Amino acid sequence: MASSTRPADADPPGIRPAVTTAARRHAVSHARAGATRDRILDAFARTLVEQGERAATLDAVAAAAQVSKGGLLYHFGSKMALVDGLLARMVELALADVAVMRAAPEGAVAYLIRTSAISDTPFDLDYLAATRLAEGPFPQARVALTKAHEAWLAATVEAVGDPVLARAIVLVSDGLYLEAATRRGPRTPAPTPDGPQERPTSPAGAAELVALLESVIASRRA
């Protein structure tokens, strides 16, 4: 079996040996730009959640992200661009969560309920920040939140085959999430690897609640 250890001078994953030095530099620069962009969005989201929308000025976000204001403006030319970037990332993470939900071995409903408590992930921070924006003059935040909720609802309808029951299950999930968020307050999430990640938390009594919902689903199907 071949060793998985790469030599120190080996080509980075995904970059062919034949590429030029200029292309390598471009790839590294692009990766760094993506990391800086995400750091700025993280700082924006944290400021929104912890201090509110009015406090989330460009100067405050730049300071929190440890970049210059010029560096922030290079990636996001205005506060509205920051808003749009954050909402796009939130929707992307929500759709990734729905994909994990659909493929969950335990079933979509069990996954939804089990992961309904806030779990200190990048998604949770973005979602809470989007709710703060939705309270203000940002209609696109409400559109983004609706898109995320519709995706969870659609996956739940697929799982239970009953739109009314599916909506009730999603509302239960929303209630669990709100309760946990209110009880624990905002926290800074730990970085997670790229790609869909299961949200690793389980609210108290989740197993009993899932069993109850599954019995209701079975009775509705009978």
N, C-alpha and C positions, 0 to 999 in steps of 0.2 A: 504494500500500500504506500503510495507516494506521500511524502511529508507535506503538510499544509503550510509550513513555515516559508515565508518569502525572503529571499536575500535582501539585504539593505538597499542594494541598488536596482532591485527589480522594478519593472514598470508598474505604476499604479493600476489597480483593477479597472478594467474597462478602457484602458488606453493601449493601443497597439504599439509594438516596438518601433514600427516604421514612422511614427509621427515625428514631426520636427520639434526642435526645442521651442520654437515660437508657439506651436500648438500646445505643448505641454504647459507652458507658462499661461496660455489662455485658459486652459482647463483649470489650473490651480487658482487663477484669478477669479474665474466664474464661481468656483466652489466657495472661495472666501467672500465674494460678494453676496452669495446666497446666505452664508452664515451671518454676515453683518445685517442683512435685510431681516432675517428672522430675529436677531437680537434686538433690533429696533422695534419690531412688532411685539416682541415679548415685553419690552419696556412700556410701550404704549398700552398694551392690555393690562399690565400690572397697575399702571397709573390710573387707568379708567376704573378698575375694580376697587383699588384702595383709596383713591382720592376724588374720583368723579371726573366727569367729562371736562368741566371748566379748568381743572388743574392740569389736564393733559395737553399743555401747550407744546409747541415744537421745541422750545428751549428746555422744558422739563423732561420731555421724552429723550432728547439728545443726551442730557446729563445722566439720566437713568440708564441709557444704553451705553454710556461711556464712549460716545462718538461726538465729533464736532457737529455744530448745527449744519455746516456745509456738507458734512458727510451724510447727515440725515437727508438733506434736501437732494443729494445726488440720487438716493434711492426712492425718496418720496417727495415730490415737488411741493406738496401742500398738506395741510391737515386732512383735507378730504381724501387725498391719495392714501394717507395712512389708514383712514377709516375703510376705504375700499379694499386695501391690501389685507387688513385684519379680517374683514368679513369674508373675503375670498378664501383665506386660510381656514377660517372656522368652518365654512361649508365643506371644504375639501376634507377636513378632519372628521366632520360629521358623516359624510358619505363613506369614508373609510371605516368608521365605526359601524355603519349599517352593513357594509360588506362582511365585516367580522361577525356581526349579529346573525346574518343570513346563513353563514357557514358554521355557526357554533354547534358543536356536537350535542350540547345540552338542550338545544332548541332556542328559537328566537325569543320566545317569551321569557324563559328562564334567564337568558343572557341579559335581556333588557332590564328585568327587575333586579338581578344580582348586581348590575353595574350602575344602578341608578343613584348611588350615593356619590358625592363629589370625591374624586380620587387623585387630586393633585397632578393631573396630566396637563400637557399643553392644550388639549381640547377643552378641558374644564375652564382654564383661564380665559381662552378665547370666547367660549360660550358666555361666561359671566360678563366679560367685557362687551360682547354684542348686546346683552340685555341692558347694560348701562347706556349704550348708544341709542337703543330703541326708545329709551325714555326721553330723548332729546330730539333735535331737528334733523334726524337722520333716517328717513323712510327706508333707505336701502338696508338698514339694520333689521327692520321688521320683515322685509322681503327675505333676507338671508335666514333669519330664524324660522320663518314659515317654511322655507325650502328644506331646512334640516328636519323640522317636525313632520313635514309631509313624507320625507324619506323614511323616518322611523315608523310612521303610521302605515305606509305602504308595505313595509316589511312585516309588520305585525298582522295586517290583513291577510297577507300571503300565508302566514303561519297558522292563523286560526280560522280563516275563511268566513269571518263574520265582521263586517265593518263597524257595527255598533259595539260589539264586544272588544274589538281591536282598539277603538277609540277610548273605551273605558280603561283598558290596560295601559295605554300610553298616558292617560291622565293620572293613573296610579304611579307610573314611573316619574312623571313630572312632579308629583307631590313628594315622593321620596327624595328626589334631587333637591327640591326647594328646601325641604326640612334639613337635609344634610348641609347644604350651603349656608343656611341661616345659622345652624348650630355651630359650625366650625369656622365660618368666616373665610376670607380670601387667604390663600397661601401661595407661595411661589412654587410652581411645579418643577420637578426634576426633569432634565432633558431626557428624551426617549429616542431610540433609534428611528431611522427613516422607515416608512412603510406602516401599514395598518397595525395597530397595537391594541390588544385587548385591555380594557380598563380594569385594573386589578383590585377591585374592591367589592365588598358585599355588605349591604345594609343589614342591621340587626333584624332577625326574623325573616330574612329573605326566603329561606327554604320553605318556611310555613306559608308565606304569602304565595310563592310559586305553586305549591301544592294546592292551595285554595283556588287559584286562578285556573290551574289545569283541570280541577274538578268541575269548575263552571264551564270551561271550554267543552269538556266531555259531555256534560249534560245538555249543552246547546246543540251539540252534534247528534245527540241521541234522538 
